[in-house]
Amino acid sequence: MTAKTLLKNQIDKFQIEIFELSREMGLIKCTMLCKESRLLVWIEDDFGDFDDNNPELNLLLALYSFESYHESKDILEWANETGISDLSPEVLAYYKSLGDSVKFLDSAGFNMEPPISYYDYHLGAGETESLRRK
């Protein structure tokens, strides 16, 4: 199954929609609707790929945000990986909500494993380019 198909299946199964709220600190702050729950996710978009007309790619970018949280041992490591230097109250609150979001998605049976590795995505390897095409 292709990465695009896997992502589309997740979108359909969990009724996912991702909406841009703002762009700050080099991140796209988004609301992710998932089975009528509203989750906050800050997306890194180094290549300008976020596009309202490409929900599969937007979900992939959100999955990288969840993966970054999951793989970090603490908020300092996560902030460093994300490029956030100021641990403001907003950042602290988001980090806590990110943990709650990961727990919610995990308990709902949501597969948080990105179908394209972060490394391949940054290299534009594998299925990355086909996913970038709408």
Phi, psi and omega in degrees: 000139181284161178300318181299318179294317178299316179293318179299319178298319177297316180301314181291314184296320185254009177051053186273135170223139180236125183239133176286133176258313181195171175235117182211151176055027182076013182237155172260116178272124186230157167257132176245114175273131181216111182049049176070006173263146181252117180245146176263132177220131177259122187254131170275130182225073184298336185250005181067034183275338183301128186207126180304337181268009179225072184298330180294316179292322177298319178295319178301315179297321177295320179299324177296325177295316178294321180296319179300316177298311185298323184274348180276143181279337180198178184296327180294315178295316180299314181298319179298314179297326183275347180085020180263122182258340183252111179275068180290167175304325178297316179295317178299317179295319179297316180302317177296316180293329178296319176298318177296321179296316179298317178297316179299311182297319179297315181292335178278355181084018180286131179277109183268007179279115179298134180286349174235127182297153178301321178298309179299321179300314181292332176277346185073024184269171177060230184271006184303309184295321179293328179288327179292332176281132184285000000 
